[in-house]
């Protein structure tokens, strides 16, 4: 019976939590992982960095870190993924162990989102290589820029991953809560152009971009397409995140920029939500007219942020996860989320991918913590997924 070294797994997590790595600045995290991978027995040619950062419209110092382990037995290539970056609130975090939890020492977040995933994946490789366990071909993807737009997952090339047949993304809390579906989203922006005029002397000669924005948002809400949306059972959400414009209180605002998002699990309804929002802005612009008959104008730009997905229960990624959980005495609990995940892009690229938890809780807050029993169960779960059915993994010293 092969055992998992619990204390070594926890030490790996503590080490990773102490390494800074905000979005776009994941180099130190990648170096930590690479050093441990090489020490565990990975060959240098198995480890590479892709060029995803050259296609990301931000200042990124590196692309995704990818590890391709050749199989010791014949089998389908499996993908395991987790993101390296953390949110700004993690800056300066110092982890400390308190009982069955790891918590931040000061007034920061912890970074368990998503260092628990990186640690579990590293533990998987160390256990397989150090114990000489048989395994199929594996690809580990440590992605960049997840927290600011799923960028690493969006830009990764499946060919570079070795064309895995299924994937297991790690990014959540309890390992028995398996995300098999997630919403799709649009990100959009509106440029509103009005006409400047002196707000005290001749306001009627101006066209207020601020008034256009206000009328548009009011109409979007009146039609039931703002916030939580339920139109005859078709559901989604929308939000306006940023409204910027204007230079002085005595000037009729001639320009405003509005950015927002739409989400739905139903691709057709997602299109309807965004189309309704665009129409409301066009109508509002046409309704605001100067004394000389000049109306406002808008330019609406929309990009698909990520596609919705739902994996069927009979898919191998789901079945493999279910069997592994049951072998560990855990109950398989399928879930669908209204948030976006790296798995959205993997599924869109033809890699059926579920998302598993590894003990992160209250991410992006000062109350964030890592649950160690859940984290260790996640480590065992990954081992179970790749291990032969006849092989059992148990906890040990």
N, C-alpha and C positions, 0 to 999 in steps of 0.2 A: 504494500500500500504506500503510494507516494504521498508525501506531506507538503503542505504549504508552510513556509517559514513566516509566521505572522509578524514577528518583530522586524524581520528584514523588510517586509512589505510596508510596515508603518514607517520605518526609517527612510525608505524611498520617498514616501509621501511627505514626510517632514522636510526632507531635503529639497524637494521640488517647490513646496510652499514658500520656502525662504528665498527662492530665485525670482527676481523681478522680471516682468515680461508683459508690458502693456501691448495693445494692438499695434502692430508695425515694428515692435521692438522685442521680438521673440528670440533673438540670437543667443542670449545667455541660457535660456531654457533649452534650446536645441543643443547647445554645447554640453550642458549637463546630461541630457539624454544620450547624446552620441558617446560621451566618455563611458557611461555606464553600459551602453550596448556593446561597445568594443571590449570592455572588461568582462562582459558576460560570455563572450565568444563569438559575437557577430563579426563577420569579415567586412573590411572597409568597403568592398565592392557591393555589399548588400545595402549600404546606406547612401542616400543621395538627397540633394535638395533640388526641387524643380524651379522653374522660372515664373511661377505664378505672380510673384511680386512685380514683374515687368508689365503685367496687365491690370494691376490694381491701381485705381486713380488716387492713391495716397502715397505718402513717403514710407515705404516698407524696406527694411534692411535685408530681408531674405524671403524666400518662398517657403513652400511646405517642406517639412522633413519627412522623408519616406524611407521605410525599411522594408526590403523584400527578402524574406527568408525562403530559401528553397525547401521543398518538402522532403522529409525523410521517408515518407510513404506516398503512394499515389493517391491523389484526391483533388478536389476542386480547391482553387485558391480562395481564401477567405480574407475579407478586409476588416480591420479593427481601426477605429478612428477616434480621435479626441483633439480638441483645440488647445493650443499652447498659450493663447493670449488671455489676459484678464482685464477687467474694467478699471478705470482710473482710481476708484475708491480703494483698490488693493495696494496702491502705491505706499511703500514703507511698511508693509505688513510684516509682523514678526509672529510666527505661529508658536503656540504652546499647547502641550497635551494636558487635558484635564479629564481624568477618568476615561470614559469611552468616546471622548470628543477631542478634536483639535479646534482651537478657537484663536482669534487674533488677540495679541497682547494689548494693543492700543485701540485708538478710535479709527480703525480702518475695516474694510472687508478682509476676508481671508485669502480668497483665490482658490478655494476648493472647486469652484467653477472656473477652470475645468482641470485643475492639477490632479484631482482624484482620478480622472480618466488617464492622463499621462502616466501616473504612477501605476495604475492597474495594468496598463499595456506593457510598461517596462518590467513589472513583476512577472507578467506572462512570459516574456522572452527569457528572462533570467531563469525562471523555473524550468522551461522547456529545454534550454541549452545546458544548464548545469546538471540537470537530472537525466539528460539524454532521452527525453520522452519522444516517441514517434509523433509526427504531426504532418499535416498536409502543407502545401505552400501557403504562406501567410504574407499579407501586406499590412504594415502598420503605417497609418497616415496621421502625423501630428500637424494639424492644419494651423494656418495663421489667419488673423483678422476676422475670427468668427463674431466677436462682440460688436463689430461695427459694420456688419453686412454679410457675414458668411463668405468672405472673399476667398479664402483659401480653398474651400469646398467648391465654390463657383468656378474657379479658374483651374482646378486640377484636371489633368488629362488622364482618362481611364487607361490609356495604353501605358502610361508611365507607372500606373498602379499594378500593371500586369493583368488587367482585365479580370478582376475577382468576380465570382459568380454571385456572391451575397456579401452583405456588410453588417457590422455591429458597431454602431456609433455609441460612444459612452458620454452622456451629458445629462445627469439628473440625480435624483435622490435614491429611493429604494430600488434595489436591483430587480425586484420582482414586478415592478411597474414598467411594462414594456410599451414604448410608444410605437404604434403600428400605423399611425396616420398623423398628418399635420396640415395646417391650413396653407393656402397660397396667398400671395400678397403682391400688390402694386405699390410702388412709390411714385408720387407725382409732384409736380411743381407748377405753379401758375404765375406767369408774369403779367401783372396788370398795369396797363398804360393809360393814364388819364391826361389831364391838361392843367398845367400850373397857372395860377392866377393869385392876385393879392387877396387874401382871405378876409381882409377888412374893408377894402375899397371896392373890388369887383369880384366877389366870390362866385357870382352867377356866370362869369365868363370861364370859370374853371370846370374841370371834370375830376371829381375826387376818386382816386383809386381806393382810398380807405372806405368810401361809401359803397363802391362796387364790391369790395371784399365783404363788407358787413351784410349787404343784401344777398350775396351768394351763399354765405354761411347760413343765414336765416332761412333761405329757401331750401337748402340741402336738409336742414333740420326739419322744416315743415313737411317735407315729402317723406320723412322717415329714413333718411340715408346718412344720418350722423350718429356716431357712437355705436351702440348696440343696435343692429338692424335685424328686423324680422318682417319680411314681406310675404304674407301668405305661406309661412313655413319655410321660406328660403332665408337663410341667415348669413350674417357677416358682420363686419365692423368697419368703421372709418374714423379717421382722426385728422385734425389739422394740428401740426406740431409747431410750426414757426410762421409768424406773420411779421414781415419787416418792411419798413418804408417810411417816407416822410423825412423832412429836414428841419422844418420850423413850424411853429404853431400859427404863424401869420401867412403861410403859403398853402394853397390848396394842393393836397398831396397828388403828385402826378405819376408816382410809380410805387408799386408794392410787389413784394415777392411772397408767395404763400407756398408752403410745402406740407405734404400730408401723405397718408397711406390709406389703402383699402385692403380688406382681408376677407376671404371666404374659403370654405372647403369645396364649394361648388364653382368650378371655373367659369361657367356661363354667368352665374350670378355675380361673380367678381367683376366680370366685364361690365355688367349692368350697373353695379355700384359706381365704378369709376366713370362710366359714360354719363350717369346722372349728375355726378359732381361737376364734370366738365360742362355739361349743358347748363347747369345753374350759373356757372361763372360767365358763360357766353351771354345768357339772358340778362344777368345783372349788369354786365358791361354795356349792353345795348340800352338798358333802362336809364342810365345816368348820362344826361345830355346837357351841354352848355347852352347858354342863351343864344349862341350862334349856330346851334344844331350839331355840334361836334359831340360824338359819343365816345365812350371808352372802348378799349380793345384789350383782348387777352391773348396770350400764347400759352397753351396747355401742353405740357410734356409728361409722358408717362412711361415708366419702365417696369417690366415684370421683375419683381424682386426675387421671388421663388415660386415654384409650382406646388400646388397641393398634391398630396399622395395618400394612398390608403393601401396597405399590403394585406392581401387575402390570408386567411388563417391557414390555408394549405401550402403557402409558400415555404420553401425550405428554411429561410432565415427565421421565420416564426416558429416552425416546428422544432428546429434545432434548439432554439432558445427555450421553448416550453419543456422539452425533454431534459435539458440541462438543469433548469430550475427545479423540476420535480425530483431529479436525482439528488439535489441538495436539500430537499425537504421544503422548498419554497413554492408558494402558489403563484402560478402565472396569471398576471393581471394586465390584459391589453388596455391601452389608453390611446386617446386621440387628443392632440393639443392644438390650441389656437395660436401657438408661437411658431416661429421659424427655427429650423435646425439645419446643421450641416447635412443631415440625412435627406432633406428636401432635394438638394442638388445631386446627391449620390443616386437617389431613386430616379431623378430626371435623366441621369446619365446611363441608366440601364442597370444599376446595381441595387437590387432590392435590399434595403437597409432598415433595420429596426434600431431604436435607440434605447439603451439600458442606463440604469442609474448606478452610481458608485459612491453614494453617501454624501453628496453636497446638499446643503439646506440653507435657505434664506440668502441666495446669491445676490450680489450687488447691494448688500446692506452691512452695517456694522454688527449685525446679529448672525452673520454667516458662520457656519461651522461644518466640519466634516465628521460624520458618524462612522466611527471605526469598525464596529461590527458589520455595518452595511458595506463599507469599503472592502473589508476582507471577504465578504460574501461575493462582491463583484469580482474580486481577483479569482476566487474559486469558480465563479460562473464562466469567466473567460477560459480558464483551463478546461472546464467541462466541455465547453463548446468545441474545442479543438481536440480534446482527448478521445481515445477510443472508448466506446460505450462500456466496455468491460473493465475500464480502469477507473478507480475511485480516487478522489482527492479528499484528504482530511486535514484538519488543522493540527499543527505540531509546533514544537519549539523552534 
